[in-house]
Amino acid sequence: MLKCINETLFINYEFEEGKKDFYYYTVFNYPGGEIDVKIKPEFLEKVKNSFIHFTSRIRSSEDFLRTYLIMNTFKKYSKKGIQLFFPYLPYSRADREFSEGSVNHLEQMIQLFTQTKEKIFTVDVHSDNIFNNSFIQNSIPLEQIISTIGFIIDNKNDNKLDKNINIIFPDEGAKKRYIDQYKIDFPEYFYNLTLRMPIRVKYSFFFCNKKRDVMTGKFLGFDVPKIDNS
């Protein structure tokens, strides 16, 4: 599970054009393109005595390399360890060998970051193939998902004994990836604290269609399905 202990230092990386100065460290590019990462001297002692929680939002291959170098810089100086958090798991669209001569780049990415036993956490794997890949599952164990449905049910303003819950996914791919997990985590009955008795819950699953410019592929928004709430 994600650690959050005393003396945890939260480090973040997100690319901004031309940005070199981050709060705890600096990132510098040499004329030849090499990347240099340096922890600021005033924070070096704090880093040595802290457990590092490093969050990175990777949007390009340069972000990928920067993340790897930043992680290893903090790992070298921290005496208490480091964990890596990707809100979105990078290379998730390269999650299989698409044709002869290609490789699974998601698997390679995870192998690179976990070769020194660092733990990776994520909230969006964006890949249905991850559930069929034993190497990836062993590297990023699926953590228990804590459902908020019970809280939502208890805080609705009616006292019906039956509830209809509509769950809408952003696209068809998301529905395919997560619907089985939803069915596992959401039981048929919840104990309603107001009524002091169990109530039955019925779930319906829907997905949106993404609208894109047919010439450029640019994302234009969602077509949200019409849902009968009667």
CORSULKA-V626918 format. One record per residue. PHI is phi as a letter, one per 20 degrees, with the letter a starting at -180 (NA if undefined). PSI is psi in whole degrees, -180 to 180 (* if undefined). D_CENTER is the distance of its C-alpha to the mean C-alpha in Angstrom with 1 decimal. Layout:
# CORSULKA-V626918
phi = {PHI PHI}
psi = {PSI PSI}
d_center = {D_CENTER D_CENTER}
This chain:
# CORSULKA-V626918
phi = {NA f e b d g m e d e d c c b f c g n f c d d g e b c c c d f g e n f d d d b f f g f d f f f f f d c e d d d d c d e c b f f g g f g g f f f g f f f f f e f e d o b c d c d g c f f m f e d e a e f b f o d c e f f f f f f f f f d f d m f e d c b d b f l b f f f f d d f f f f f e c g f f f e e e d f g f f f f d f e c c f e c c d d e d d e f b f f f f f f d f f f f f f f d f f c c e e f f e l a f c e c d d c d c b e d f e c f f e d n f f d p d e e f f c e e f}
psi = {160 132 144 90 175 146 36 130 123 113 137 147 128 125 134 133 123 -4 128 -27 107 168 -50 -11 170 150 124 138 125 162 -31 -1 -8 146 133 130 134 127 136 137 -36 -14 -1 -43 -38 -42 -41 -33 20 150 133 125 109 118 130 135 99 126 -3 171 -32 -39 -40 -49 -42 -45 -45 -43 -39 -47 -47 -29 -48 -33 -40 -38 -24 132 -8 -1 176 147 149 129 120 110 -40 127 114 155 20 -22 -7 53 16 169 105 -26 168 131 -11 167 169 99 -27 -44 -41 -41 -46 -40 -40 -45 -20 5 -22 27 20 149 136 135 147 158 -9 101 -24 35 121 -19 -19 -28 -12 7 107 -34 -46 -41 -36 -29 -37 82 139 114 157 135 124 120 141 3 -40 -42 -43 -44 -44 -24 10 155 24 166 38 150 -11 138 140 119 121 124 120 124 152 -26 175 -35 -42 -39 -44 -38 -39 -6 -38 -38 -39 -42 -31 -44 -22 101 166 -28 141 148 117 120 -29 -48 -18 44 158 143 152 138 130 129 139 138 133 167 153 158 131 136 130 153 123 -21 -41 -18 2 136 128 -11 -168 146 110 131 148 130 130 113 14 *}
d_center = {13.9 12.5 15.8 17.2 20.9 23.8 23.8 20.0 19.5 16.3 16.1 14.2 14.4 14.3 17.1 20.1 23.2 25.8 23.9 25.0 25.2 22.1 22.9 23.1 23.6 24.9 24.0 27.1 27.9 31.3 33.6 32.9 29.1 28.3 25.6 26.6 24.4 26.4 25.8 28.1 31.2 31.2 27.8 28.6 30.1 27.3 24.7 27.1 27.1 23.5 20.5 17.8 14.2 12.9 10.0 10.0 9.3 11.0 13.2 16.1 17.8 19.3 16.0 15.2 18.5 18.4 15.2 17.0 20.2 18.9 17.2 20.5 22.6 21.2 21.3 24.9 26.0 24.1 26.2 23.7 20.7 17.2 13.6 10.7 7.3 5.0 3.1 3.9 5.6 9.1 12.2 10.8 13.9 16.1 15.4 19.2 22.7 23.7 27.3 29.7 29.2 25.4 22.8 19.3 17.5 14.1 16.1 17.9 14.9 13.7 17.3 17.9 15.3 16.3 20.0 20.9 19.1 16.1 13.3 9.7 6.9 3.2 2.8 3.7 6.2 8.6 11.4 14.1 15.7 13.3 15.1 18.4 17.7 18.9 18.1 14.4 14.4 16.6 14.5 11.2 12.9 11.5 11.6 13.8 12.5 14.9 16.4 17.8 20.3 23.0 22.8 23.1 26.0 27.8 27.7 29.0 32.5 34.3 35.5 35.5 35.4 33.2 29.9 28.4 24.6 23.3 19.6 18.8 16.0 15.5 16.9 18.5 15.8 13.3 16.3 17.1 13.7 13.3 17.0 18.0 15.5 16.8 20.3 19.9 18.5 20.8 24.4 27.5 28.9 27.8 30.2 31.0 31.9 34.2 36.2 36.0 35.7 33.2 32.3 31.3 28.2 27.9 24.7 24.7 21.9 21.9 20.0 20.6 22.1 20.9 23.9 24.4 27.3 29.2 30.4 27.4 24.4 23.2 21.0 23.4 21.7 21.6 24.5 23.9 25.9 28.9 28.6 31.8 31.4 34.9}
